[in-house]
Amino acid sequence: KLNEAKPSTIATSMRDSLIDSLT
């Protein structure tokens, strides 16, 4: 539901997770 409600938040979360993993 969250993905449908706020896809932007999901994308940001994914990017943040990637950055955190890389950093």
C-alpha distances in whole Angstrom, upper triangle without the diagonal:
4,5,5,6,8,10,13,12,11,14,16,15,16,19,20,20,22,25,25,26,28,30
4,5,5,6,7,10,8,8,11,13,12,13,16,17,17,19,21,22,23,25,27
4,6,5,5,8,8,6,9,11,11,12,14,16,16,18,20,21,22,24,25
4,6,6,9,10,9,12,14,14,15,17,19,19,21,23,24,25,27,29
4,6,9,9,10,12,14,14,16,18,19,20,22,24,24,26,28,29
4,5,5,7,9,10,11,13,15,16,17,19,20,21,23,25,26
4,5,5,6,9,10,11,12,14,15,17,18,20,21,23,24
4,5,5,6,8,10,11,12,14,15,16,18,20,21,22
4,5,5,6,9,10,10,12,14,15,16,18,20,20
4,5,5,6,9,10,10,12,14,15,16,18,20
4,5,5,6,8,10,11,12,14,15,16,18
4,5,5,6,8,10,10,12,14,15,16
4,5,5,6,9,10,10,12,14,15
4,5,5,6,9,10,10,12,14
4,5,5,6,8,10,10,12
4,5,5,6,8,10,10
4,5,5,6,9,10
4,5,5,6,8
4,5,5,6
4,6,5
4,6
4
